[in-house]
Structure formats: structure tokens, C-alpha cells
């Protein structure tokens, strides 16, 4: 039977006489619930459920009330307020937090084309990954912060992921990557036209992904 994500997530968070801290992992039964909820949302979005769950575990220990006092990151997927606003989600709402985090992860997978770079972008920021790849090529990860190197290796190991894409073929076919603007199909266009094509593809990708997660 399908889970009513919003209702069940609300019930799981609003348990009487129970509190969670930013460092305390969720109780086993709750952990199983969050695992199931994240997996279902990820599957709908076309993201490998194991990868999405591993990200949530690494980010918050599956604690929906986690708050990073130093960075300001919020909730299960540790969304920054600015990122949550850009995604159009309320980071304090557990279901929206998960949806937003998976949406953002999916964007990075589509833009970078592999899990390692996508995870590094989630942790370190996309612009830093782009700069590292441009400067150091295949050796980019060794020049990332130690925290990011550990983040990437831990999540990939926990998810049991090698070099295969975490996006399903169906999701890729339904939502073209914004990174496709650099593919040979647009290489013959002028820079101005190519930029317009890239913008249109990005807008279409965002629209389709919103439809998938709605």
C-alpha cells in the first residue's frame, strides 16, 4: 500500500514526550520509516533510493529535526535556507525537506553526470566542483577538502555504488540534463544561440522535475 508521505511524516515527527537533538540518531523504528519514505520519494524522482538514503544518513543521521548551528543547514537533508528557497520548499517541513534535498541531488547528478561529482557538489557546492574539475581534471577529488573526500567516499560505499549512474534511464529520457548544452548537438551553434538552448533545457528540466515531485 502506498505511503501518504505528508501525513505519515507529520505523525512520525510529532510524537509526544520525545525529543531529538542534532547529534542523536533516530530510533530504529523511526529510522526504518524514514528509510522507506526517502526511498519512495527518490524512486518517484528517478534517483537511486540507496543513494538518497545514504545522503540523508550522512547529512543528519536520519534526524528530521537536525540543525547545524554553524552553517544554518536544516532538517533531514540539511538544506541551507537559500537553497530551500530556490527549490521552493519549506526546510522545516520534513516531507518538503526530503523532496527538496532529492530534487537538488537529482540536479547535481544531471549536471555532472556521475555520483562522485554530484555528491561533492551537494557537500562542497557545484561551483567548487566545476572549478576543481577544470583545474585538476580527473584528479579533482584529491584537491577537495578532506570533509568532502570523506563525504563522497562514505556515501558511495554505504550505497554500494560504483561508476553507474544513479538516475534511472526513464528519468534521463523524461528530463534532459542541463549539461547537455555542451554536447555535440549544439556545438555548431553560435555562443548566443547555444546559451539560449541551454536556458530552455534548464527551464524544461526544472518544470518536469517539479511535476515528478509534486
Steps between C-alpha positions, in 0.01 A plus 500: 500500500645841405606730780325834547832677542374827648269342757739230616798734513304744715393222735854369529640841591225599742535220753425611859771509768775422253779735400789469261821698497719594208738215584262227618413243230139403451353203689513176303127494421507861389818434305319229306211737434728777369689245291172394339375855447827624346518192278149555366558872431833422332345228283233740377770757420707244310788504749660185639324452838815359660690812403230732634477313831878499535509877446235551768689276743824685436335841527284457810508141625135488383409766754221719357562766766873533442635854482862594437561799724814603313380478139125543552417178310159359591328164529538152361681604184675797666373761258642849520225764526605655169499165324159414643363835384638445150337156495170640623479277808461559872811342657320465836233277343653152502338377179588817311851484641545149362344592167718809475817310586426229244409765241834671561690171490329411173603835352863433589484149353358639178748786482817307582414157361647289781440438866838612637475849352130527588566409862794737520276774359238425766760533774751751362294697252466455121725793416789355698466166321495668160812699585679193636422294190610782271828540687594143591298282265460139607697571817250759619380313809845483658499880503160525669479559878558192714139524619374480143729209414370308802141600418522368146681176583277420799172551317606307191624213715183494710282510190705230328544718194773470242522698180141448383259790490260548790233634267269249340488481123137605509579814696784590266276457198221703656720783622804590289806607694581867501856387440392393153558856381864410458426190290589475128136569405544869586868537422425643154285782638620849575578571870185714532268238352668220695448695821130543420467127433670426833263735682196339339623153591562607859153650524344184355701283737385704801136486384499125440671432830242711683227291335674178610534612862156661529 
